[in-house]
Amino acid sequence: MLLFIGCYRDLTQRIAADRRERNHAIEPNSLAWLKRAATWESFSELHGFVIDGARAARLADDKLWKLELVVEELVTNVIRHGYPPGESGVVRVGYSANLTGEFLVQIRSGGLAFNPLLKDNPDPIVDIAHRSVGGLGIYLVKSIIDEIDYNHSEGINIISFRIRI
């Protein structure tokens, strides 16, 4: 009887873990999504997916370069820093254009929980030789994007941002 209870407990734990993993793959239906390995080989496809969507939504050229920079920085951060060394993972990018004139982008990844928006802004006046490493990219992102937000839910890092069309 004890063997049966132990097997049952193990099976229910595995079923619960499987359900949690499946729930992580559920994305908001209002966005178009692309899921790829968090590798440099996937970078161009992930970046291009969002940029092509922005072009289809007729994002103005003066905002398109901002979007290109922001997506490049955020996806690069996931590829470089999102997972512990030797651990593979995925990144999901999604976008939509809404009727209120905004282009919404969301980037989702597992791995290490980290809110890049909490990173202290670098002092642009300090000579680069004396400035600490890191933070300049996310500083640029925060300064050129209309609205950006970070959330960590059930093991998933979620960065959402908007650009007015």
DSSP file (Angstrom, degrees, kcal/mol; ACC not computed):
  #  RESIDUE AA STRUCTURE BP1 BP2  ACC     N-H-->O    O-->H-N    N-H-->O    O-->H-N    TCO  KAPPA ALPHA  PHI   PSI    X-CA   Y-CA   Z-CA
    1    1 A M     >        0   0    0      0, 0.0     4,-2.2     0, 0.0     5,-0.2   0.000 360.0 360.0 360.0 -42.2    0.0    0.0    0.0
    2    2 A L  H  >  +     0   0    0      1,-0.2     4,-2.4     2,-0.2     5,-0.2   0.869 360.0  54.1 -62.4 -36.2    2.8    2.5    0.8
    3    3 A L  H  > S+     0   0    0      2,-0.2     4,-2.4     1,-0.2    -1,-0.2   0.908 108.2  49.6 -63.3 -41.7    4.4    1.8   -2.6
    4    4 A F  H  > S+     0   0    0      2,-0.2     4,-2.6     1,-0.2    -2,-0.2   0.917 111.0  48.7 -62.8 -44.3    1.1    2.7   -4.3
    5    5 A I  H  X S+     0   0    0     -4,-2.2     4,-2.5     2,-0.2    -2,-0.2   0.905 111.9  49.5 -63.9 -41.6    0.8    5.9   -2.3
    6    6 A G  H  X S+     0   0    0     -4,-2.4     4,-2.2     2,-0.2    -1,-0.2   0.916 113.0  46.3 -63.6 -43.9    4.4    6.9   -3.1
    7    7 A C  H  X S+     0   0    0     -4,-2.4     4,-2.5     2,-0.2    -2,-0.2   0.898 112.7  50.6 -64.4 -41.0    3.8    6.2   -6.8
    8    8 A Y  H  X S+     0   0    0     -4,-2.6     4,-2.7     2,-0.2     5,-0.2   0.926 110.3  49.1 -63.2 -45.0    0.6    8.1   -6.8
    9    9 A R  H  X S+     0   0    0     -4,-2.5     4,-2.0     1,-0.2    -2,-0.2   0.912 112.6  48.3 -61.5 -43.3    2.2   11.1   -5.1
   10   10 A D  H  X S+     0   0    0     -4,-2.2     4,-2.1     1,-0.2    -1,-0.2   0.916 112.1  49.4 -63.0 -43.3    5.0   11.1   -7.7
   11   11 A L  H  X S+     0   0    0     -4,-2.5     4,-2.3     1,-0.2    -2,-0.2   0.915 110.7  48.8 -63.8 -43.6    2.6   10.8  -10.6
   12   12 A T  H  X S+     0   0    0     -4,-2.7     4,-2.3     1,-0.2    -1,-0.2   0.867 110.4  51.9 -66.2 -34.8    0.4   13.7   -9.3
   13   13 A Q  H  X S+     0   0    0     -4,-2.0     4,-2.3    -5,-0.2    -1,-0.2   0.903 110.6  48.1 -66.2 -40.0    3.5   15.9   -8.9
   14   14 A R  H  X S+     0   0    0     -4,-2.1     4,-2.2     2,-0.2    -2,-0.2   0.891 111.3  50.2 -67.1 -38.4    4.6   15.1  -12.4
   15   15 A I  H  X S+     0   0    0     -4,-2.3     4,-2.3     2,-0.2    -2,-0.2   0.918 111.1  49.1 -64.6 -43.3    1.1   15.9  -13.8
   16   16 A A  H  X S+     0   0    0     -4,-2.3     4,-2.2     1,-0.2    -2,-0.2   0.910 111.6  49.0 -63.2 -42.1    1.0   19.2  -11.9
   17   17 A A  H  X S+     0   0    0     -4,-2.3     4,-2.2     1,-0.2    -1,-0.2   0.892 110.4  51.6 -64.1 -39.0    4.5   20.2  -13.2
   18   18 A D  H  X S+     0   0    0     -4,-2.2     4,-2.3     2,-0.2    -2,-0.2   0.902 109.2  50.1 -64.8 -40.8    3.4   19.3  -16.8
   19   19 A R  H  X S+     0   0    0     -4,-2.3     4,-2.3     2,-0.2    -2,-0.2   0.909 109.5  51.0 -63.3 -42.4    0.3   21.5  -16.4
   20   20 A R  H  X S+     0   0    0     -4,-2.2     4,-1.4     1,-0.2    -2,-0.2   0.916 110.3  49.8 -61.2 -42.2    2.4   24.4  -15.2
   21   21 A E  H  X S+     0   0    0     -4,-2.2     4,-0.8     1,-0.2     3,-0.3   0.913 110.5  49.2 -64.0 -43.3    4.8   24.0  -18.2
   22   22 A R  H >< S+     0   0    0     -4,-2.3     3,-0.8     1,-0.2     4,-0.4   0.886 107.5  55.5 -63.3 -38.0    1.8   23.9  -20.6
   23   23 A N  H >< S+     0   0    0     -4,-2.3     3,-1.1     1,-0.2    -1,-0.2   0.824  99.0  61.4 -65.1 -30.5    0.4   27.1  -19.0
   24   24 A H  H 3< S+     0   0    0     -4,-1.4    -1,-0.2    -3,-0.3    -2,-0.2   0.805  99.5  56.4 -64.1 -27.9    3.7   28.9  -19.6
   25   25 A A  T << S+     0   0    0     -3,-0.8     2,-0.5    -4,-0.8    -1,-0.2   0.591  81.9 104.4 -81.5 -10.1    3.2   28.4  -23.4
   26   26 A I    <   -     0   0    0     -3,-1.1     3,-0.0    -4,-0.4    -3,-0.0  -0.605  53.1-174.1 -76.5 124.6   -0.2   30.1  -23.3
   27   27 A E        -     0   0    0     -2,-0.5    -2,-0.1     4,-0.1     6,-0.1  -0.821  37.2 -84.0-115.9 154.4    0.2   33.6  -24.8
   28   28 A P    >   -     0   0    0      0, 0.0     3,-1.2     0, 0.0    -1,-0.1  -0.366  35.4-139.6 -56.6 133.8   -2.4   36.4  -25.1
   29   29 A N  T 3  S+     0   0    0      1,-0.2     4,-0.1    -2,-0.0    -2,-0.0   0.638  92.9  74.0 -72.7 -14.4   -4.5   35.7  -28.2
   30   30 A S  T 3  S+     0   0    0      2,-0.1     2,-0.3    66,-0.0    -1,-0.2   0.533  90.9  67.6 -79.8  -3.6   -4.5   39.4  -29.2
   31   31 A L  S <  S-     0   0    0     -3,-1.2     2,-0.4    65,-0.1    65,-0.2  -0.848  81.9-122.4-115.1 151.4   -0.9   39.3  -30.3
   32   32 A A  E     -A   95   0A   0     63,-2.8    63,-1.7    -2,-0.3     2,-0.3  -0.791  41.3-154.8 -85.3 135.1    0.8   37.6  -33.2
   33   33 A W  E     -A   94   0A   0     -2,-0.4     2,-0.4    61,-0.2    61,-0.2  -0.859  24.9-174.3-122.8 148.5    3.6   35.3  -31.7
   34   34 A L  E     -A   93   0A   0     59,-2.1    59,-2.6    -2,-0.3     2,-0.5  -0.987  10.9-165.6-135.4 129.2    6.9   33.8  -32.7
   35   35 A K  E     +A   92   0A   0     -2,-0.4     2,-0.3    57,-0.2    57,-0.2  -0.966  19.6 154.7-118.1 126.9    8.7   31.3  -30.5
   36   36 A R  E     -A   91   0A   0     55,-2.4    55,-2.8    -2,-0.5     2,-0.1  -0.924  49.0 -79.2-142.7 166.2   12.3   30.4  -31.1
   37   37 A A  E     -A   90   0A   0     -2,-0.3     2,-2.2    53,-0.2    53,-0.3  -0.393  48.0-112.5 -62.5 145.1   15.4   29.2  -29.2
   38   38 A A  S    S+     0   0    0     51,-2.6     2,-0.3    40,-0.1    -1,-0.1  -0.494  78.2 118.8 -81.5  71.3   17.2   32.0  -27.3
   39   39 A T  S >> S-     0   0    0     -2,-2.2     3,-1.0    52,-0.1     4,-0.7  -0.889  79.5-111.4-133.6 162.0   20.2   31.8  -29.6
   40   40 A W  H >> S+     0   0    0     -2,-0.3     3,-0.6     1,-0.3     4,-0.6   0.817 115.6  64.3 -63.4 -30.0   22.0   34.1  -31.9
   41   41 A E  H 34 S+     0   0    0      1,-0.2     4,-0.3     2,-0.1    -1,-0.3   0.780 106.2  44.0 -64.2 -25.4   20.8   31.9  -34.8
   42   42 A S  H <> S+     0   0    0     -3,-1.0     4,-2.4    -5,-0.2    -1,-0.2   0.587  89.8  90.8 -92.0 -12.8   17.3   32.9  -34.0
   43   43 A F  H <X S+     0   0    0     -4,-0.7     4,-2.9    -3,-0.6     5,-0.3   0.906  84.7  47.8 -54.8 -52.1   17.9   36.6  -33.5
   44   44 A S  H  X S+     0   0    0     -4,-0.6     4,-2.8     1,-0.2    -1,-0.2   0.880 113.4  48.3 -60.8 -39.0   17.3   37.8  -37.0
   45   45 A E  H  > S+     0   0    0     -4,-0.3     4,-2.1     2,-0.2    -1,-0.2   0.918 113.7  46.2 -68.1 -42.7   14.1   35.9  -37.3
   46   46 A L  H  X S+     0   0    0     -4,-2.4     4,-1.4     2,-0.2    -2,-0.2   0.937 117.2  44.1 -63.4 -47.1   12.8   37.2  -34.0
   47   47 A H  H  X S+     0   0    0     -4,-2.9     4,-2.2    -5,-0.2     3,-0.2   0.937 114.6  48.9 -62.7 -49.1   13.8   40.8  -34.7
   48   48 A G  H  X S+     0   0    0     -4,-2.8     4,-3.0    -5,-0.3     5,-0.3   0.838 104.0  60.9 -62.1 -35.3   12.5   40.7  -38.3
   49   49 A F  H  X S+     0   0    0     -4,-2.1     4,-1.6     2,-0.2    -1,-0.2   0.929 110.3  39.7 -57.9 -47.7    9.1   39.2  -37.2
   50   50 A V  H  X S+     0   0    0     -4,-1.4     4,-2.2    -3,-0.2    -2,-0.2   0.914 116.3  50.0 -70.1 -43.1    8.4   42.3  -35.0
   51   51 A I  H  X S+     0   0    0     -4,-2.2     4,-2.4     1,-0.2    -2,-0.2   0.909 109.6  51.0 -65.0 -41.9    9.8   44.8  -37.5
   52   52 A D  H  X S+     0   0    0     -4,-3.0     4,-2.3     1,-0.2    -1,-0.2   0.896 109.8  51.2 -61.2 -39.3    7.7   43.3  -40.4
   53   53 A G  H  X S+     0   0    0     -4,-1.6     4,-1.6    -5,-0.3    -1,-0.2   0.889 109.2  50.5 -63.6 -39.0    4.6   43.6  -38.2
   54   54 A A  H  <>S+     0   0    0     -4,-2.2     5,-2.5     2,-0.2    -2,-0.2   0.892 109.8  49.9 -66.9 -39.5    5.4   47.2  -37.5
   55   55 A R  H ><5S+     0   0    0     -4,-2.4     3,-1.5     1,-0.2    -2,-0.2   0.916 109.5  51.2 -64.4 -41.7    5.8   47.9  -41.2
   56   56 A A  H 3<5S+     0   0    0     -4,-2.3    -1,-0.2     1,-0.3    -2,-0.2   0.833 108.6  52.0 -63.7 -31.2    2.5   46.2  -41.9
   57   57 A A  T 3<5S-     0   0    0     -4,-1.6    -1,-0.3    -5,-0.2    -2,-0.2   0.436 117.8-118.0 -83.1   0.7    0.9   48.4  -39.2
   58   58 A R  T < 5 -     0   0    0     -3,-1.5     2,-0.3     1,-0.2    -3,-0.2   0.883  41.2-174.9  63.8  42.5    2.4   51.4  -41.0
   59   59 A L      < -     0   0    0     -5,-2.5    -1,-0.2     1,-0.1   106,-0.1  -0.531  34.4-103.9 -65.5 132.0    4.6   52.5  -38.1
   60   60 A A    >>  -     0   0    0    105,-0.4     4,-2.0    -2,-0.3     3,-1.8  -0.211  22.2-119.2 -60.8 147.5    6.2   55.8  -39.1
   61   61 A D  H 3> S+     0   0    0      1,-0.3     4,-1.4     2,-0.2     5,-0.2   0.844 113.2  59.9 -57.2 -36.6    9.9   55.7  -40.2
   62   62 A D  H 34 S+     0   0    0      1,-0.2    -1,-0.3     2,-0.2     4,-0.2   0.657 114.7  36.6 -70.2 -12.2   10.9   58.1  -37.4
   63   63 A K  H <> S+     0   0    0     -3,-1.8     4,-2.2     2,-0.1    -2,-0.2   0.621 103.6  71.3-106.8 -22.3    9.5   55.5  -34.9
   64   64 A L  H  X S+     0   0    0     -4,-2.0     4,-2.7     1,-0.2    -2,-0.2   0.904  95.7  52.1 -62.6 -42.0   10.6   52.4  -36.8
   65   65 A W  H  X S+     0   0    0     -4,-1.4     4,-2.0     1,-0.2    -1,-0.2   0.857 108.8  52.2 -64.1 -32.7   14.3   52.9  -36.0
   66   66 A K  H  > S+     0   0    0      2,-0.2     4,-2.6     1,-0.2    -1,-0.2   0.926 109.7  48.5 -66.0 -44.7   13.4   53.2  -32.3
   67   67 A L  H  X S+     0   0    0     -4,-2.2     4,-2.8     1,-0.2     5,-0.3   0.923 109.6  52.7 -60.9 -44.4   11.5   49.9  -32.4
   68   68 A E  H  X S+     0   0    0     -4,-2.7     4,-2.2     1,-0.2    -1,-0.2   0.920 111.8  45.9 -57.2 -45.1   14.4   48.3  -34.2
   69   69 A L  H  X S+     0   0    0     -4,-2.0     4,-2.5     2,-0.2    -1,-0.2   0.918 114.0  47.6 -64.1 -45.2   16.8   49.4  -31.5
   70   70 A V  H  X S+     0   0    0     -4,-2.6     4,-2.7     2,-0.2     5,-0.3   0.932 113.6  45.9 -65.6 -47.1   14.5   48.4  -28.6
   71   71 A V  H  X S+     0   0    0     -4,-2.8     4,-2.6     1,-0.2     5,-0.4   0.918 113.0  51.7 -63.0 -42.2   13.8   45.0  -30.0
   72   72 A E  H  X S+     0   0    0     -4,-2.2     4,-2.1    -5,-0.3    -2,-0.2   0.937 113.0  44.6 -58.5 -47.4   17.5   44.4  -30.7
   73   73 A E  H  X S+     0   0    0     -4,-2.5     4,-2.1     2,-0.2    -2,-0.2   0.932 116.6  44.1 -64.1 -47.3   18.5   45.4  -27.1
   74   74 A L  H  X S+     0   0    0     -4,-2.7     4,-1.6     2,-0.2    -2,-0.2   0.901 116.3  44.6 -70.6 -41.4   15.8   43.4  -25.4
   75   75 A V  H  X S+     0   0    0     -4,-2.6     4,-2.4    -5,-0.3    -1,-0.2   0.899 112.5  53.5 -69.1 -38.8   16.1   40.2  -27.4
   76   76 A T  H  X S+     0   0    0     -4,-2.1     4,-3.0    -5,-0.4     5,-0.3   0.908 106.2  53.3 -59.9 -42.0   19.9   40.4  -27.1
   77   77 A N  H  X>S+     0   0    0     -4,-2.1     4,-2.8     1,-0.2     5,-0.6   0.892 108.9  48.9 -61.5 -39.3   19.6   40.7  -23.4
   78   78 A V  H  X5S+     0   0    0     -4,-1.6     4,-1.7     3,-0.2     5,-0.4   0.941 114.0  45.8 -64.2 -45.9   17.5   37.5  -23.3
   79   79 A I  H  <5S+     0   0    0     -4,-2.4     4,-0.2     1,-0.2    -2,-0.2   0.924 122.8  35.0 -63.7 -44.7   20.1   35.7  -25.5
   80   80 A R  H  <5S+     0   0    0     -4,-3.0    -2,-0.2    -5,-0.2    -3,-0.2   0.899 138.5   9.7 -76.8 -42.4   23.1   36.9  -23.5
   81   81 A H  H  <5S+     0   0    0     -4,-2.8    -3,-0.2    -5,-0.3    31,-0.2   0.483  99.5  91.1-122.0  -5.8   21.8   37.0  -20.0
   82   82 A G  S  <<S+     0   0    0     -4,-1.7    30,-2.2    -5,-0.6    -3,-0.1   0.742  89.2  38.3 -72.8 -23.9   18.4   35.3  -19.8
   83   83 A Y  S    S-     0   0    0     -5,-0.4     3,-0.1    28,-0.2     6,-0.1  -0.949  90.5-100.7-129.3 146.8   19.5   31.8  -19.0
   84   84 A P    >   -     0   0    0      0, 0.0     3,-2.4     0, 0.0    -2,-0.1  -0.254  60.2 -77.1 -59.8 152.3   22.3   30.4  -16.8
   85   85 A P  T 3  S+     0   0    0      0, 0.0     3,-0.1     0, 0.0    -4,-0.0  -0.243 120.6  15.9 -52.2 133.0   25.5   29.3  -18.6
   86   86 A G  T 3  S+     0   0    0      1,-0.2     2,-0.5    -3,-0.1     0, 0.0   0.342 100.8 112.0  84.4  -6.5   24.9   25.9  -20.3
   87   87 A E    <   -     0   0    0     -3,-2.4    -1,-0.2    -4,-0.0     2,-0.2  -0.863  56.2-147.8-102.4 131.1   21.1   26.1  -20.0
   88   88 A S        +     0   0    0     -2,-0.5     2,-0.3    -3,-0.1    23,-0.1  -0.578  24.9 160.8 -92.9 160.3   19.1   26.5  -23.1
   89   89 A G        -     0   0    0     -2,-0.2   -51,-2.6   -51,-0.1     2,-0.3  -0.920  29.3-109.0-160.5-175.7   15.8   28.3  -23.3
   90   90 A V  E     -A   37   0A   0    -53,-0.3    20,-0.7    -2,-0.3     2,-0.4  -0.856  13.0-153.2-125.5 160.2   13.3   30.0  -25.6
   91   91 A V  E     -AB  36 109A   0    -55,-2.8   -55,-2.4    -2,-0.3     2,-0.4  -0.995   8.2-159.3-131.4 140.5   12.2   33.5  -26.3
   92   92 A R  E     -AB  35 108A   0     16,-2.8    16,-2.8    -2,-0.4     2,-0.4  -0.973   4.9-168.2-119.5 132.3    8.7   34.5  -27.5
   93   93 A V  E     +AB  34 107A   0    -59,-2.6   -59,-2.1    -2,-0.4     2,-0.3  -0.971  10.2 175.8-119.4 138.5    8.1   37.8  -29.2
   94   94 A G  E     +AB  33 106A   0     12,-2.5    12,-2.5    -2,-0.4     2,-0.3  -0.962   3.1 178.5-138.1 155.4    4.6   39.1  -29.9
   95   95 A Y  E     +AB  32 105A   0    -63,-1.7   -63,-2.8    -2,-0.3     2,-0.3  -0.985   6.4 175.7-151.2 159.8    3.1   42.2  -31.3
   96   96 A S  E     - B   0 104A   0      8,-1.9     8,-3.1    -2,-0.3     2,-0.5  -0.958  23.7-136.9-159.1 153.8   -0.2   43.9  -32.2
   97   97 A A  E     - B   0 103A   0     -2,-0.3     6,-0.2     6,-0.2     2,-0.2  -0.967  29.4-155.1-109.4 127.4   -1.4   47.2  -33.5
   98   98 A N    >   -     0   0    0      4,-2.6     3,-1.4    -2,-0.5     4,-0.3  -0.535  27.7-108.2-103.2 171.7   -4.5   48.4  -31.7
   99   99 A L  T 3  S+     0   0    0      1,-0.3    -1,-0.1    -2,-0.2    -2,-0.0   0.606 111.6  68.3 -73.4 -11.7   -7.3   50.8  -32.8
  100  100 A T  T 3  S-     0   0    0      2,-0.1    -1,-0.3     1,-0.0    65,-0.0   0.327 121.1 -99.2 -90.4   9.1   -6.0   53.5  -30.4
  101  101 A G  S <  S+     0   0    0     -3,-1.4    64,-3.4     1,-0.3     2,-0.4   0.804  80.5 127.9  84.2  30.7   -2.9   54.0  -32.5
  102  102 A E  E     - C   0 164A   0     -4,-0.3    -4,-2.6    62,-0.3     2,-0.6  -0.934  49.8-147.0-121.5 144.9   -0.4   52.0  -30.5
  103  103 A F  E     -BC  97 163A   0     60,-3.2    60,-1.8    -2,-0.4     2,-0.4  -0.952  23.5-159.6-107.5 115.4    2.0   49.2  -31.6
  104  104 A L  E     -BC  96 162A   0     -8,-3.1    -8,-1.9    -2,-0.6     2,-0.4  -0.798   9.8-174.6-101.4 134.8    2.4   46.8  -28.6
  105  105 A V  E     -BC  95 161A   0     56,-2.8    56,-2.6    -2,-0.4     2,-0.4  -0.982   2.6-171.8-127.1 141.2    5.3   44.4  -28.3
  106  106 A Q  E     -BC  94 160A   0    -12,-2.5   -12,-2.5    -2,-0.4     2,-0.5  -1.000   5.0-165.5-133.2 136.2    5.8   41.7  -25.7
  107  107 A I  E     -BC  93 159A   0     52,-2.7    52,-2.6    -2,-0.4     2,-0.4  -0.987  11.5-173.2-122.2 125.2    8.9   39.6  -25.1
  108  108 A R  E     +BC  92 158A   0    -16,-2.8   -16,-2.8    -2,-0.5     2,-0.3  -0.945  11.3 157.0-123.1 138.5    8.6   36.5  -22.9
  109  109 A S  E     -BC  91 157A   0     48,-1.9    48,-3.7    -2,-0.4   -18,-0.2  -0.990  28.2-141.2-153.7 154.9   11.4   34.2  -21.7
  110  110 A G        +     0   0    0    -20,-0.7    47,-0.1    -2,-0.3     2,-0.1   0.242  61.8  77.7 -86.5-142.3   12.0   31.8  -18.9
  111  111 A G  S    S+     0   0    0    -23,-0.1   -28,-0.2    44,-0.1     2,-0.2  -0.423  89.8  10.3  78.3-147.8   15.3   31.5  -17.2
  112  112 A L  S    S-     0   0    0    -30,-2.2     2,-0.4   -31,-0.2    45,-0.1  -0.477  73.5-121.6 -75.4 132.7   16.5   34.0  -14.5
  113  113 A A        +     0   0    0     -2,-0.2     2,-0.3     2,-0.0    -1,-0.1  -0.608  48.5 154.4 -71.7 124.9   14.1   36.5  -13.1
  114  114 A F        -     0   0    0     -2,-0.4     3,-0.1   -32,-0.0    -2,-0.0  -0.899  36.2-153.5-158.7 124.2   15.5   39.9  -13.8
  115  115 A N    >   -     0   0    0     -2,-0.3     3,-1.5     1,-0.2     4,-0.3  -0.845   9.2-172.4 -98.9 100.9   13.8   43.3  -14.1
  116  116 A P  G >  S+     0   0    0      0, 0.0     3,-1.2     0, 0.0    -1,-0.2   0.716  79.1  70.9 -67.2 -18.1   16.1   45.4  -16.3
  117  117 A L  G 3  S+     0   0    0      1,-0.2    -2,-0.0    -3,-0.1    31,-0.0   0.693  91.2  59.3 -72.1 -16.8   14.0   48.5  -15.7
  118  118 A L  G <  S+     0   0    0     -3,-1.5    -1,-0.2     2,-0.1     2,-0.1   0.553  78.2 115.3 -86.1  -8.2   15.2   48.6  -12.1
  119  119 A K  S <  S-     0   0    0     -3,-1.2    15,-0.0    -4,-0.3     2,-0.0  -0.405  78.1-107.3 -62.5 132.6   18.8   48.9  -13.3
  120  120 A D        -     0   0    0     -2,-0.1    19,-0.1     1,-0.1    -1,-0.1  -0.343  36.0-109.6 -60.0 139.7   20.3   52.3  -12.2
  121  121 A N        -     0   0    0      1,-0.1    -1,-0.1    -3,-0.1    15,-0.1  -0.513  34.4-116.6 -69.2 135.8   20.7   54.7  -15.2
  122  122 A P        -     0   0    0      0, 0.0    -1,-0.1     0, 0.0    13,-0.0  -0.387  26.4-110.4 -70.1 154.1   24.3   55.2  -16.1
  123  123 A D    >   -     0   0    0      1,-0.2     3,-1.0     4,-0.1    -2,-0.0  -0.770  25.5-161.3 -85.5 108.4   25.7   58.7  -15.7
  124  124 A P  T 3  S+     0   0    0      0, 0.0    -1,-0.2     0, 0.0     4,-0.1   0.668  87.2  60.8 -67.4 -14.1   26.2   59.9  -19.3
  125  125 A I  T 3  S+     0   0    0      2,-0.1     2,-0.1    -3,-0.0     3,-0.1   0.793  83.8  92.6 -81.6 -28.7   28.6   62.6  -18.1
  126  126 A V  S <  S-     0   0    0     -3,-1.0     5,-0.1     1,-0.1     0, 0.0  -0.442  92.7-100.7 -68.2 136.2   31.0   60.2  -16.5
  127  127 A D    >>  -     0   0    0     -2,-0.1     3,-1.9     1,-0.1     4,-0.6  -0.283  28.4-122.6 -55.6 138.7   33.9   59.2  -18.9
  128  128 A I  G >4 S+     0   0    0      1,-0.3     3,-0.6     2,-0.2    -1,-0.1   0.785 110.9  62.0 -58.7 -29.4   33.2   55.8  -20.4
  129  129 A A  G 34 S+     0   0    0      1,-0.2    -1,-0.3     3,-0.0    -2,-0.1   0.744 111.3  38.9 -67.8 -22.5   36.5   54.5  -19.0
  130  130 A H  G <4 S+     0   0    0     -3,-1.9     2,-0.3     2,-0.1    -1,-0.2   0.395  95.1 101.5-107.5   0.3   35.2   55.2  -15.5
  131  131 A R  S << S-     0   0    0     -4,-0.6     3,-0.1    -3,-0.6     2,-0.1  -0.625  78.2-109.0 -87.1 143.6   31.6   54.1  -16.0
  132  132 A S        -     0   0    0     -2,-0.3     2,-0.2     1,-0.1    -1,-0.1  -0.371  41.0 -98.9 -69.3 152.5   30.5   50.7  -14.7
  133  133 A V  S    S+     0   0    0      2,-0.1    -1,-0.1    -2,-0.1     0, 0.0  -0.469  82.9  24.2 -74.0 140.2   29.7   48.0  -17.3
  134  134 A G  S    S+     0   0    0     -2,-0.2    -2,-0.0    -3,-0.1     0, 0.0   0.121  77.0  76.3  93.9 155.4   26.1   47.5  -18.3
  135  135 A G     >  +     0   0    0    -14,-0.1     4,-1.8   -13,-0.0     5,-0.1   0.152  64.6 101.2  98.8 -18.6   22.9   49.5  -18.3
  136  136 A L  H  > S+     0   0    0      2,-0.2     4,-2.2     1,-0.2     5,-0.2   0.910  82.6  50.4 -68.3 -40.4   23.4   51.8  -21.2
  137  137 A G  H  > S+     0   0    0      1,-0.2     4,-2.3     2,-0.2    -1,-0.2   0.934 113.0  44.0 -62.7 -47.5   21.2   49.7  -23.6
  138  138 A I  H  > S+     0   0    0      1,-0.2     4,-2.7     2,-0.2    -1,-0.2   0.828 110.2  57.8 -69.4 -29.6   18.3   49.6  -21.2
  139  139 A Y  H  X S+     0   0    0     -4,-1.8     4,-1.6     2,-0.2    -1,-0.2   0.926 108.2  46.2 -61.4 -45.3   18.8   53.3  -20.4
  140  140 A L  H  X S+     0   0    0     -4,-2.2     4,-1.4     2,-0.2    -2,-0.2   0.916 111.3  52.7 -62.4 -43.3   18.4   54.0  -24.1
  141  141 A V  H >X S+     0   0    0     -4,-2.3     4,-1.5     1,-0.2     3,-0.7   0.950 110.4  46.8 -57.0 -51.1   15.3   51.8  -24.3
  142  142 A K  H 3< S+     0   0    0     -4,-2.7    -1,-0.2     1,-0.2    -2,-0.2   0.806 112.3  51.4 -63.2 -29.2   13.6   53.6  -21.4
  143  143 A S  H 3< S+     0   0    0     -4,-1.6    -1,-0.2    -5,-0.2    -2,-0.2   0.706 117.0  35.1 -84.6 -18.4   14.4   57.0  -22.9
  144  144 A I  H << S+     0   0    0     -4,-1.4     2,-0.3    -3,-0.7    -2,-0.2   0.549  97.5  87.8-111.8  -7.8   13.0   56.4  -26.4
  145  145 A I     <  -     0   0    0     -4,-1.5     3,-0.2    -5,-0.2    18,-0.1  -0.682  68.4-139.8 -94.8 146.4   10.0   54.1  -25.7
  146  146 A D  S    S-     0   0    0     16,-1.0     2,-0.3    -2,-0.3    17,-0.2   0.894  85.3  -2.7 -69.8 -40.8    6.5   55.6  -24.9
  147  147 A E  E     +D  162   0A   0     15,-1.2    15,-2.4     2,-0.0     2,-0.3  -0.963  66.3 177.3-155.4 133.4    5.6   53.0  -22.3
  148  148 A I  E     +D  161   0A   0     -2,-0.3     2,-0.3    13,-0.2    13,-0.2  -0.996   3.0 178.4-141.4 145.7    7.5   50.0  -20.9
  149  149 A D  E     -D  160   0A   0     11,-2.7    11,-2.5    -2,-0.3     2,-0.4  -0.991  13.5-152.2-146.8 149.4    6.7   47.5  -18.2
  150  150 A Y  E     +D  159   0A   0     -2,-0.3     2,-0.3     9,-0.2     9,-0.2  -0.964  16.0 172.4-123.4 142.5    8.2   44.3  -16.7
  151  151 A N  E     -D  158   0A   0      7,-2.3     7,-3.0    -2,-0.4     2,-0.5  -0.991  18.4-156.1-144.6 145.0    6.4   41.5  -15.0
  152  152 A H  E     +D  157   0A   0     -2,-0.3     2,-0.4     5,-0.2     5,-0.2  -0.980  23.7 168.8-123.1 118.3    7.5   38.1  -13.7
  153  153 A S  E >   -D  156   0A   0      3,-2.3     3,-1.5    -2,-0.5    -2,-0.0  -0.986  62.2 -19.4-137.7 124.8    4.8   35.5  -13.5
  154  154 A E  T 3  S-     0   0    0     -2,-0.4    -1,-0.1     1,-0.3     3,-0.1   0.863 129.2 -44.9  50.0  45.0    5.1   31.7  -12.9
  155  155 A G  T 3  S+     0   0    0      1,-0.2     2,-0.5   -45,-0.1    -1,-0.3   0.565 114.2 116.6  81.9   8.9    8.7   31.6  -13.9
  156  156 A I  E <   - D   0 153A   0     -3,-1.5    -3,-2.3   -46,-0.1     2,-0.5  -0.944  56.3-144.5-116.6 128.5    8.3   33.8  -17.0
  157  157 A N  E     -CD 109 152A   0    -48,-3.7   -48,-1.9    -2,-0.5     2,-0.5  -0.773  21.8-169.6 -84.0 130.3    9.9   37.2  -17.6
  158  158 A I  E     -CD 108 151A   0     -7,-3.0    -7,-2.3    -2,-0.5     2,-0.5  -0.968  10.9-177.5-129.2 116.4    7.5   39.5  -19.5
  159  159 A I  E     -CD 107 150A   0    -52,-2.6   -52,-2.7    -2,-0.5     2,-0.4  -0.964   9.4-177.6-111.5 124.8    8.6   42.8  -21.0
  160  160 A S  E     +CD 106 149A   0    -11,-2.5   -11,-2.7    -2,-0.5     2,-0.3  -0.957   5.2 169.1-121.3 138.9    5.8   44.8  -22.6
  161  161 A F  E     -CD 105 148A   0    -56,-2.6   -56,-2.8    -2,-0.4     2,-0.4  -0.985  17.1-148.3-147.4 161.3    6.2   48.1  -24.4
  162  162 A R  E     -CD 104 147A   0    -15,-2.4   -15,-1.2    -2,-0.3   -16,-1.0  -0.953   5.3-169.2-130.3 146.0    4.2   50.4  -26.6
  163  163 A I  E     -C  103   0A   0    -60,-1.8   -60,-3.2    -2,-0.4     2,-0.3  -1.000  30.4-120.0-129.9 132.4    5.0   52.9  -29.4
  164  164 A R  E      C  102   0A   0     -2,-0.4   -62,-0.3   -62,-0.2   -63,-0.1  -0.549 360.0 360.0 -71.8 132.4    2.4   55.3  -30.7
  165  165 A I              0   0    0    -64,-3.4  -105,-0.4    -2,-0.3    -1,-0.2   0.475 360.0 360.0 -74.6 360.0    1.8   54.7  -34.4
